Amino acid sequence: MPVSNTPWAGTLTLTTANTPYQLSQLLSDVPAARRPIMGNPPRAQFVAIQANPDAGGARFYIGNPDLSTTNYGALIYATQVWPIYSMDVNLIRLDHIYLACDTNAETVNVLFITR
């Protein structure tokens, strides 16, 4: 059964290099005992995405559905964090955030808060 932790924090795997993954789908794939409760559409007030601290020189891309290695909103490396703030309640659409990495089987740490 999904959990109602706020903030929700966990590690997500980007299995295939250079493949865009929708954040809300990655969260939906978390095992039921740890899966966050998300609305429809899934929204948050604050999101933080951290590149795997042990990723070496791997490049992590953050963007929208058309995310690619040449079209992205943010590029982060190991240990770096990219925060997204919403000044109003739950304006961040988790289904509009896509993640990719140039290395197979890398992970990102995600923390988000809903109200």
Backbone torsions as a table, in degrees:
resi	resn	phi	psi	omega
1	MET	NA	135.7	179.3
2	PRO	-58.2	151.7	-179.2
3	VAL	-105.2	152.1	-177.7
4	SER	-108.9	52.8	177.9
5	ASN	-83.3	132.4	170.3
6	THR	-138.5	113.3	8.9
7	PRO	-77.6	150.7	170.5
8	TRP	-91.7	136.3	179.2
9	ALA	-138.0	137.4	179.0
10	GLY	-171.0	174.5	-180.0
11	THR	-110.9	132.5	-179.0
12	LEU	-120.1	144.8	-177.8
13	THR	-102.9	131.9	173.1
14	LEU	-99.8	96.1	-167.7
15	THR	-63.7	-50.9	-172.4
16	THR	-110.0	130.8	-178.8
17	ALA	-58.9	143.5	174.9
18	ASN	59.5	24.8	177.5
19	THR	-110.1	123.9	177.9
20	PRO	-71.2	131.9	176.4
21	TYR	-118.0	130.2	177.6
22	GLN	-74.9	127.5	-176.7
23	LEU	-56.9	-45.4	-177.8
24	SER	-63.7	-33.6	177.6
25	GLN	-70.2	-40.7	176.0
26	LEU	-59.6	-40.7	178.4
27	LEU	-67.2	-35.7	178.0
28	SER	-67.3	-26.2	-178.8
29	ASP	-84.1	-5.0	177.8
30	VAL	-64.6	140.6	178.0
31	PRO	-51.7	145.0	-171.9
32	ALA	-51.9	-37.1	-177.4
33	ALA	-65.7	-20.9	-179.6
34	ARG	-117.5	-7.3	-175.8
35	ARG	-62.4	130.7	178.5
36	PRO	-74.0	150.8	171.5
37	ILE	-77.7	126.3	-179.7
38	MET	-129.4	144.6	177.5
39	GLY	-78.8	-176.2	176.9
40	ASN	-127.7	105.9	2.4
41	PRO	-75.5	155.5	179.4
42	PRO	-69.6	126.8	-175.8
43	ARG	-132.2	160.2	176.5
44	ALA	-147.4	161.9	175.6
45	GLN	-95.3	-29.3	179.9
46	PHE	-146.4	138.9	176.4
47	VAL	-135.4	137.7	172.2
48	ALA	-128.1	130.1	179.4
49	ILE	-119.8	121.3	-179.8
50	GLN	-114.9	131.2	174.3
51	ALA	-69.6	144.5	179.3
52	ASN	-47.5	122.0	-179.3
53	PRO	-60.7	-21.1	-178.8
54	ASP	-102.5	18.8	-172.3
55	ALA	-81.8	-1.0	179.9
56	GLY	61.4	-126.2	-177.5
57	GLY	-94.8	13.1	179.6
58	ALA	-60.2	144.1	178.9
59	ARG	-105.1	130.0	179.4
60	PHE	-111.4	126.5	-176.9
61	TYR	-108.3	138.6	177.9
62	ILE	-128.3	132.1	-178.8
63	GLY	-170.1	-154.5	-177.9
64	ASN	-102.7	-173.1	-175.5
65	PRO	-54.8	-26.3	-179.7
66	ASP	-92.1	24.5	-178.7
67	LEU	-56.9	135.7	173.2
68	SER	-152.2	177.4	179.8
69	THR	-72.4	-8.4	177.2
70	THR	-116.3	-5.1	-179.5
71	ASN	-137.2	98.5	-176.4
72	TYR	-149.9	163.6	178.9
73	GLY	-93.7	-30.9	179.7
74	ALA	-147.9	147.9	176.4
75	LEU	-127.7	122.1	-179.9
76	ILE	-128.4	158.8	179.0
77	TYR	-119.4	175.9	-177.6
78	ALA	-42.0	134.2	-180.0
79	THR	73.8	-17.4	-177.8
80	GLN	-71.5	148.3	-178.5
81	VAL	-121.1	138.5	174.7
82	TRP	-117.1	111.0	179.2
83	PRO	-94.0	150.0	173.5
84	ILE	-127.3	125.0	-178.0
85	TYR	-111.1	145.5	172.4
86	SER	-122.2	119.1	-178.8
87	MET	-70.2	-23.9	176.7
88	ASP	-107.7	175.8	-174.3
89	VAL	-74.1	123.4	168.9
90	ASN	51.1	49.1	178.0
91	LEU	-89.9	-12.5	-177.2
92	ILE	-83.1	121.0	178.8
93	ARG	-88.3	112.3	-179.6
94	LEU	-67.8	-22.4	177.7
95	ASP	-81.5	-3.2	176.6
96	HIS	-102.0	-0.9	-179.4
97	ILE	-103.3	127.2	179.4
98	TYR	-120.9	146.1	-178.2
99	LEU	-126.9	146.7	174.6
100	ALA	-151.3	160.4	176.7
101	CYS	-140.5	149.6	-179.7
102	ASP	-83.5	7.3	-178.6
103	THR	-129.5	137.9	178.6
104	ASN	-63.7	147.2	170.0
105	ALA	57.5	35.8	174.7
106	GLU	-89.0	162.0	-179.1
107	THR	-122.3	156.2	172.0
108	VAL	-127.2	146.0	174.1
109	ASN	-98.8	131.3	-175.7
110	VAL	-125.3	137.3	174.4
111	LEU	-133.2	131.5	175.0
112	PHE	-143.8	153.6	-178.4
113	ILE	-122.3	134.9	172.8
114	THR	-121.7	155.2	176.4
115	ARG	-127.0	NA	NA
